[in-house]
């Protein structure tokens, strides 16, 4: 069994880590749509939702 101090310290570190991740700046870059010929050649397993843009998210 862990000491209560250790448990609380682990919880505090996890909260701090999550807070740092939320504060990290992100930039969403839209991806250009492919031609229909390219789309026919490449089949994706996931289904695209109409009206949603495809973005690539890069964390710095």
PAMAR-685051 format. One record per residue: residue in three letters; residue number from 0; x, y, z of N, C-alpha, C, O in turn. Coordinates in steps of 0.1 Angstrom, whole numbers, m for minus. Example, Ala and Ser with C-alpha at 12.3 -4.5 7.8 and 13.67 -1.06 7.14 Angstrom:
! residues 2
<nugu 'ALA', 0, <132, m57, 78>, <123, m45, 78>, <132, m33, 78>, <142, m33, 85>>
<nugu 'SER', 1, <128, m22, 71>, <137, m11, 71>, <129, 0, 79>, <134, 11, 80>>
END
This chain:
! residues 60
<nugu 'UNK', 0, <8, m12, 0>, <0, 0, 0>, <9, 12, 0>, <19, 13, 7>>
<nugu 'UNK', 1, <5, 22, m8>, <13, 35, m9>, <9, 44, 2>, <m3, 45, 6>>
<nugu 'UNK', 2, <18, 52, 6>, <16, 63, 16>, <7, 73, 10>, <8, 75, m2>>
<nugu 'UNK', 3, <m2, 79, 18>, <m11, 89, 12>, <m4, 101, 6>, <m9, 107, m3>>
<nugu 'UNK', 4, <8, 105, 11>, <16, 115, 5>, <20, 112, m9>, <19, 120, m18>>
<nugu 'UNK', 5, <24, 100, m11>, <28, 95, m25>, <16, 96, m34>, <18, 100, m46>>
<nugu 'UNK', 6, <5, 91, m30>, <m7, 91, m38>, <m11, 105, m42>, <m14, 108, m54>>
<nugu 'UNK', 7, <m11, 114, m32>, <m14, 128, m35>, <m4, 135, m44>, <m7, 143, m53>>
<nugu 'UNK', 8, <9, 131, m43>, <19, 137, m51>, <17, 132, m66>, <19, 140, m75>>
<nugu 'UNK', 9, <14, 119, m67>, <11, 114, m81>, <m1, 121, m87>, <0, 125, m99>>
<nugu 'UNK', 10, <m11, 124, m80>, <m23, 131, m85>, <m19, 145, m89>, <m23, 150, m99>>
<nugu 'UNK', 11, <m11, 152, m80>, <m7, 165, m83>, <1, 166, m95>, <m1, 175, m104>>
<nugu 'UNK', 12, <10, 157, m97>, <19, 157, m109>, <11, 155, m122>, <13, 161, m132>>
<nugu 'UNK', 13, <1, 146, m121>, <m8, 143, m132>, <m16, 156, m136>, <m17, 159, m148>>
<nugu 'UNK', 14, <m21, 163, m126>, <m29, 175, m128>, <m20, 185, m134>, <m24, 192, m144>>
<nugu 'UNK', 15, <m7, 187, m129>, <2, 196, m135>, <6, 193, m150>, <7, 202, m158>>
<nugu 'UNK', 16, <7, 180, m152>, <11, 176, m166>, <m1, 179, m176>, <1, 184, m187>>
<nugu 'UNK', 17, <m13, 176, m171>, <m25, 179, m180>, <m26, 194, m182>, <m30, 198, m193>>
<nugu 'UNK', 18, <m24, 202, m172>, <m25, 217, m173>, <m14, 222, m183>, <m17, 231, m191>>
<nugu 'UNK', 19, <m2, 217, m182>, <9, 221, m192>, <5, 218, m206>, <7, 225, m215>>
<nugu 'UNK', 20, <m1, 206, m208>, <m5, 202, m221>, <m16, 211, m227>, <m16, 214, m239>>
<nugu 'UNK', 21, <m26, 215, m218>, <m36, 223, m223>, <m31, 237, m226>, <m37, 244, m235>>
<nugu 'UNK', 22, <m21, 242, m219>, <m16, 255, m222>, <m6, 256, m234>, <m3, 267, m238>>
<nugu 'UNK', 23, <m2, 244, m239>, <8, 244, m250>, <1, 249, m262>, <m10, 245, m266>>
<nugu 'UNK', 24, <7, 258, m269>, <1, 264, m281>, <0, 253, m292>, <9, 245, m294>>
<nugu 'UNK', 25, <m11, 254, m300>, <m12, 245, m311>, <m17, 253, m323>, <m22, 264, m322>>
<nugu 'UNK', 26, <m14, 248, m335>, <m17, 254, m347>, <m23, 244, m357>, <m17, 234, m359>>
<nugu 'UNK', 27, <m36, 247, m362>, <m42, 238, m371>, <m40, 243, m385>, <m43, 254, m388>>
<nugu 'UNK', 28, <m34, 233, m393>, <m31, 237, m407>, <m41, 229, m416>, <m41, 216, m415>>
<nugu 'UNK', 29, <m49, 235, m424>, <m58, 228, m433>, <m50, 220, m444>, <m40, 225, m449>>
<nugu 'UNK', 30, <m55, 208, m447>, <m49, 200, m457>, <m57, 202, m470>, <m69, 202, m470>>
<nugu 'UNK', 31, <m49, 204, m481>, <m56, 206, m494>, <m63, 193, m498>, <m58, 182, m495>>
<nugu 'UNK', 32, <m74, 194, m505>, <m82, 183, m509>, <m75, 177, m521>, <m70, 184, m530>>
<nugu 'UNK', 33, <m76, 164, m523>, <m70, 156, m534>, <m80, 156, m546>, <m92, 158, m544>>
<nugu 'UNK', 34, <m74, 154, m558>, <m82, 153, m569>, <m90, 140, m568>, <m86, 131, m561>>
<nugu 'UNK', 35, <m101, 138, m576>, <m109, 126, m576>, <m101, 114, m580>, <m103, 103, m575>>
<nugu 'UNK', 36, <m92, 116, m590>, <m84, 105, m594>, <m75, 99, m583>, <m74, 87, m582>>
<nugu 'UNK', 37, <m69, 108, m575>, <m61, 104, m564>, <m69, 97, m553>, <m65, 88, m547>>
<nugu 'UNK', 38, <m81, 102, m551>, <m90, 96, m541>, <m94, 82, m545>, <m95, 73, m537>>
<nugu 'UNK', 39, <m96, 80, m558>, <m100, 66, m563>, <m88, 57, m561>, <m91, 45, m558>>
<nugu 'UNK', 40, <m76, 61, m562>, <m64, 53, m561>, <m62, 49, m546>, <m56, 38, m544>>
<nugu 'UNK', 41, <m65, 58, m537>, <m62, 56, m523>, <m75, 54, m516>, <m83, 62, m515>>
<nugu 'UNK', 42, <m76, 42, m510>, <m89, 39, m502>, <m85, 40, m488>, <m75, 34, m483>>
<nugu 'UNK', 43, <m94, 47, m480>, <m92, 48, m466>, <m102, 39, m459>, <m113, 37, m463>>
<nugu 'UNK', 44, <m97, 34, m447>, <m106, 26, m439>, <m116, 34, m432>, <m127, 29, m429>>
<nugu 'UNK', 45, <m113, 47, m429>, <m123, 55, m422>, <m132, 62, m431>, <m128, 66, m442>>
<nugu 'UNK', 46, <m144, 65, m427>, <m154, 72, m435>, <m153, 87, m433>, <m152, 91, m422>>
<nugu 'UNK', 47, <m152, 94, m444>, <m152, 109, m443>, <m165, 114, m440>, <m175, 110, m446>>
<nugu 'UNK', 48, <m166, 124, m431>, <m179, 130, m428>, <m180, 143, m436>, <m172, 152, m436>>
<nugu 'UNK', 49, <m191, 144, m444>, <m193, 156, m452>, <m194, 169, m444>, <m200, 169, m433>>
<nugu 'UNK', 50, <m188, 179, m449>, <m188, 192, m442>, <m177, 194, m432>, <m176, 205, m426>>
<nugu 'UNK', 51, <m169, 184, m429>, <m158, 185, m420>, <m145, 187, m427>, <m143, 180, m437>>
<nugu 'UNK', 52, <m137, 196, m423>, <m124, 198, m429>, <m114, 189, m423>, <m115, 186, m411>>
<nugu 'UNK', 53, <m104, 185, m431>, <m93, 177, m426>, <m82, 186, m421>, <m78, 195, m429>>
<nugu 'UNK', 54, <m77, 184, m409>, <m66, 193, m404>, <m55, 184, m398>, <m57, 173, m394>>
<nugu 'UNK', 55, <m43, 190, m398>, <m32, 183, m392>, <m28, 192, m380>, <m26, 204, m381>>
<nugu 'UNK', 56, <m27, 186, m368>, <m24, 194, m356>, <m10, 191, m352>, <m6, 179, m350>>
<nugu 'UNK', 57, <m2, 202, m351>, <12, 200, m347>, <14, 207, m334>, <11, 219, m332>>
<nugu 'UNK', 58, <19, 200, m324>, <22, 205, m310>, <36, 210, m310>, <45, 203, m314>>
<nugu 'UNK', 59, <38, 222, m305>, <52, 227, m303>, <57, 225, m289>, <68, 229, m286>>
END
